[in-house]
Amino acid sequence: MFEVTARLKVRDGELEGFKRQAAEVMKATRELDTKTMRYDWFLSDDGTECEVRERYADADALVEHASHIAEARNMLFRDFADDHTVVFYAEPSPALSQALHAMPPGAVTLKKFSLFQSLDASVEVPEEVPA
C-alpha cells in the first residue's frame, strides 16, 4: 500500500467552480485508474479547505493516477485552488521520485513521514526512525 494525503485551499469566491472541477478529477479517476484503492475528498465546514485521502496499490499507481487526472487537476489549480501540499507515508518509488523532480518548483509542497508505530502487529516498523 502507498498512502497519501493532499491538502489544498479553495480560492475566495470559487467554491462552486472548485466543486465542479473536483468532480472532473473524480470522474477521470473512476474511469481510468486501475490501482487506486481510496480517493476520498473532504471539504471543511466553511468551504475554504479540502483534504484528499488517497491509497494506492503501490507508489507507481500514484504515477498512473497523476497522468490520468493531469488535465483536470491542472485546471483545478489554475482556476480554483492554491497551497497544494502532498504528504507521503512511505518511500516514493523511483518512477514517482522522477515524476516529482520533473514538477515545476513551488507547484506543490511535499512532505514524507516514516512509520513510527502501528496498531497492526503484522506491520513491520523500522528499528531506527529518522527524527
Short mmCIF file of the C-alpha atoms (twelve columns), coordinates in Angstrom:
data_MODEL
# 
_entry.id   MODEL 
# 
loop_
_atom_site.group_PDB 
_atom_site.id 
_atom_site.type_symbol 
_atom_site.label_atom_id 
_atom_site.label_alt_id 
_atom_site.label_comp_id 
_atom_site.label_asym_id 
_atom_site.label_seq_id 
_atom_site.Cartn_x 
_atom_site.Cartn_y 
_atom_site.Cartn_z 
_atom_site.pdbx_PDB_model_num 
ATOM 1   C CA . MET A 1   0.000   0.000  0.000   1 
ATOM 2   C CA . PHE A 2   1.023   3.577  -0.645  1 
ATOM 3   C CA . GLU A 3   -0.923  6.227  1.250   1 
ATOM 4   C CA . VAL A 4   -1.063  9.938  0.539   1 
ATOM 5   C CA . THR A 5   -2.868  12.970 1.937   1 
ATOM 6   C CA . ALA A 6   -3.257  16.024 -0.269  1 
ATOM 7   C CA . ARG A 7   -4.318  19.365 1.183   1 
ATOM 8   C CA . LEU A 8   -5.383  22.443 -0.731  1 
ATOM 9   C CA . LYS A 9   -7.180  25.717 -0.236  1 
ATOM 10  C CA . VAL A 10  -10.206 26.868 -2.200  1 
ATOM 11  C CA . ARG A 11  -9.780  30.366 -3.588  1 
ATOM 12  C CA . ASP A 12  -12.166 33.027 -2.276  1 
ATOM 13  C CA . GLY A 13  -15.452 33.001 -4.179  1 
ATOM 14  C CA . GLU A 14  -14.547 29.869 -6.169  1 
ATOM 15  C CA . LEU A 15  -16.245 27.108 -4.162  1 
ATOM 16  C CA . GLU A 16  -18.830 26.186 -6.808  1 
ATOM 17  C CA . GLY A 17  -16.219 26.106 -9.578  1 
ATOM 18  C CA . PHE A 18  -13.946 24.103 -7.288  1 
ATOM 19  C CA . LYS A 19  -16.688 21.520 -6.731  1 
ATOM 20  C CA . ARG A 20  -17.373 21.212 -10.466 1 
ATOM 21  C CA . GLN A 21  -13.687 20.788 -11.297 1 
ATOM 22  C CA . ALA A 22  -13.140 18.337 -8.430  1 
ATOM 23  C CA . ALA A 23  -15.973 16.264 -9.933  1 
ATOM 24  C CA . GLU A 24  -13.993 16.150 -13.205 1 
ATOM 25  C CA . VAL A 25  -10.922 14.914 -11.326 1 
ATOM 26  C CA . MET A 26  -13.041 12.218 -9.653  1 
ATOM 27  C CA . LYS A 27  -14.615 11.215 -12.970 1 
ATOM 28  C CA . ALA A 28  -11.204 10.659 -14.557 1 
ATOM 29  C CA . THR A 29  -10.085 8.685  -11.504 1 
ATOM 30  C CA . ARG A 30  -13.134 6.410  -11.607 1 
ATOM 31  C CA . GLU A 31  -12.943 5.839  -15.345 1 
ATOM 32  C CA . LEU A 32  -9.199  5.431  -15.874 1 
ATOM 33  C CA . ASP A 33  -7.351  4.357  -12.720 1 
ATOM 34  C CA . THR A 34  -6.624  0.669  -12.201 1 
ATOM 35  C CA . LYS A 35  -4.745  0.643  -8.859  1 
ATOM 36  C CA . THR A 36  -6.390  3.430  -6.856  1 
ATOM 37  C CA . MET A 37  -7.940  1.941  -3.733  1 
ATOM 38  C CA . ARG A 38  -9.127  5.089  -1.945  1 
ATOM 39  C CA . TYR A 39  -9.719  8.607  -3.189  1 
ATOM 40  C CA . ASP A 40  -11.904 10.460 -0.690  1 
ATOM 41  C CA . TRP A 41  -12.329 14.237 -0.770  1 
ATOM 42  C CA . PHE A 42  -13.212 16.125 2.422   1 
ATOM 43  C CA . LEU A 43  -14.273 19.779 2.498   1 
ATOM 44  C CA . SER A 44  -14.043 21.987 5.594   1 
ATOM 45  C CA . ASP A 45  -17.333 23.264 7.010   1 
ATOM 46  C CA . ASP A 46  -16.618 26.771 5.754   1 
ATOM 47  C CA . GLY A 47  -15.686 25.517 2.264   1 
ATOM 48  C CA . THR A 48  -12.197 27.028 2.291   1 
ATOM 49  C CA . GLU A 49  -10.042 23.903 2.621   1 
ATOM 50  C CA . CYS A 50  -10.031 20.440 1.114   1 
ATOM 51  C CA . GLU A 51  -8.223  17.287 2.140   1 
ATOM 52  C CA . VAL A 52  -7.932  14.255 -0.124  1 
ATOM 53  C CA . ARG A 53  -7.163  10.883 1.448   1 
ATOM 54  C CA . GLU A 54  -5.604  8.519  -1.075  1 
ATOM 55  C CA . ARG A 55  -4.454  4.902  -1.078  1 
ATOM 56  C CA . TYR A 56  -2.806  3.101  -3.963  1 
ATOM 57  C CA . ALA A 57  -1.682  -0.474 -4.563  1 
ATOM 58  C CA . ASP A 58  1.884   0.871  -4.716  1 
ATOM 59  C CA . ALA A 59  3.782   4.112  -5.342  1 
ATOM 60  C CA . ASP A 60  3.791   3.592  -9.108  1 
ATOM 61  C CA . ALA A 61  -0.019  3.594  -9.056  1 
ATOM 62  C CA . LEU A 62  0.163   7.248  -7.991  1 
ATOM 63  C CA . VAL A 63  2.184   7.968  -11.137 1 
ATOM 64  C CA . GLU A 64  -0.560  6.307  -13.203 1 
ATOM 65  C CA . HIS A 65  -3.245  8.271  -11.355 1 
ATOM 66  C CA . ALA A 66  -1.423  11.580 -11.825 1 
ATOM 67  C CA . SER A 67  -1.226  11.024 -15.574 1 
ATOM 68  C CA . HIS A 68  -4.959  10.288 -15.760 1 
ATOM 69  C CA . ILE A 69  -6.044  13.410 -13.890 1 
ATOM 70  C CA . ALA A 70  -3.364  15.819 -15.150 1 
ATOM 71  C CA . GLU A 71  -5.597  17.980 -17.342 1 
ATOM 72  C CA . ALA A 72  -8.442  18.238 -14.809 1 
ATOM 73  C CA . ARG A 73  -6.025  18.765 -11.892 1 
ATOM 74  C CA . ASN A 74  -4.126  21.488 -13.725 1 
ATOM 75  C CA . MET A 75  -7.384  23.354 -14.374 1 
ATOM 76  C CA . LEU A 76  -8.373  22.925 -10.714 1 
ATOM 77  C CA . PHE A 77  -5.166  24.648 -9.579  1 
ATOM 78  C CA . ARG A 78  -5.146  27.201 -12.369 1 
ATOM 79  C CA . ASP A 79  -8.656  28.473 -11.608 1 
ATOM 80  C CA . PHE A 80  -9.950  27.350 -8.213  1 
ATOM 81  C CA . ALA A 81  -7.327  26.184 -5.666  1 
ATOM 82  C CA . ASP A 82  -3.919  27.070 -4.146  1 
ATOM 83  C CA . ASP A 83  -1.489  25.921 -1.477  1 
ATOM 84  C CA . HIS A 84  -1.176  22.309 -2.595  1 
ATOM 85  C CA . THR A 85  0.598   20.126 -0.046  1 
ATOM 86  C CA . VAL A 86  1.095   16.392 -0.530  1 
ATOM 87  C CA . VAL A 87  2.125   14.092 2.312   1 
ATOM 88  C CA . PHE A 88  3.569   10.624 1.618   1 
ATOM 89  C CA . TYR A 89  3.523   7.924  4.280   1 
ATOM 90  C CA . ALA A 90  6.116   5.692  2.617   1 
ATOM 91  C CA . GLU A 91  9.156   5.951  0.388   1 
ATOM 92  C CA . PRO A 92  8.346   7.028  -3.203  1 
ATOM 93  C CA . SER A 93  9.287   4.576  -5.952  1 
ATOM 94  C CA . PRO A 94  11.996  5.538  -8.476  1 
ATOM 95  C CA . ALA A 95  9.280   6.363  -11.045 1 
ATOM 96  C CA . LEU A 96  7.407   8.563  -8.569  1 
ATOM 97  C CA . SER A 97  10.627  10.278 -7.470  1 
ATOM 98  C CA . GLN A 98  11.452  11.022 -11.109 1 
ATOM 99  C CA . ALA A 99  7.954   12.454 -11.679 1 
ATOM 100 C CA . LEU A 100 8.270   14.634 -8.572  1 
ATOM 101 C CA . HIS A 101 11.635  16.024 -9.688  1 
ATOM 102 C CA . ALA A 102 10.097  16.967 -13.055 1 
ATOM 103 C CA . MET A 103 7.471   19.189 -11.408 1 
ATOM 104 C CA . PRO A 104 7.923   22.961 -11.599 1 
ATOM 105 C CA . PRO A 105 9.446   24.437 -8.416  1 
ATOM 106 C CA . GLY A 106 6.792   25.654 -5.999  1 
ATOM 107 C CA . ALA A 107 3.940   23.770 -7.697  1 
ATOM 108 C CA . VAL A 108 3.397   21.633 -4.609  1 
ATOM 109 C CA . THR A 109 4.876   21.297 -1.126  1 
ATOM 110 C CA . LEU A 110 5.979   17.707 -0.500  1 
ATOM 111 C CA . LYS A 111 6.336   16.047 2.898   1 
ATOM 112 C CA . LYS A 112 7.222   12.483 3.859   1 
ATOM 113 C CA . PHE A 113 6.569   10.724 7.127   1 
ATOM 114 C CA . SER A 114 8.092   7.394  8.203   1 
ATOM 115 C CA . LEU A 115 6.154   4.811  10.160  1 
ATOM 116 C CA . PHE A 116 6.925   5.129  13.867  1 
ATOM 117 C CA . GLN A 117 4.450   2.621  15.298  1 
ATOM 118 C CA . SER A 118 1.305   0.776  14.267  1 
ATOM 119 C CA . LEU A 119 -1.731  -0.815 15.867  1 
ATOM 120 C CA . ASP A 120 -1.449  -3.648 13.345  1 
ATOM 121 C CA . ALA A 121 1.004   -6.141 14.892  1 
ATOM 122 C CA . SER A 122 1.804   -7.614 11.449  1 
ATOM 123 C CA . VAL A 123 3.210   -4.303 10.211  1 
ATOM 124 C CA . GLU A 124 6.999   -4.169 10.375  1 
ATOM 125 C CA . VAL A 125 8.183   -0.947 11.998  1 
ATOM 126 C CA . PRO A 126 11.805  0.034  11.273  1 
ATOM 127 C CA . GLU A 127 14.195  -0.195 14.224  1 
ATOM 128 C CA . GLU A 128 15.517  3.277  13.575  1 
ATOM 129 C CA . VAL A 129 13.193  6.074  12.546  1 
ATOM 130 C CA . PRO A 130 14.747  9.257  11.199  1 
ATOM 131 C CA . ALA A 131 13.931  12.160 13.500  1 
# 
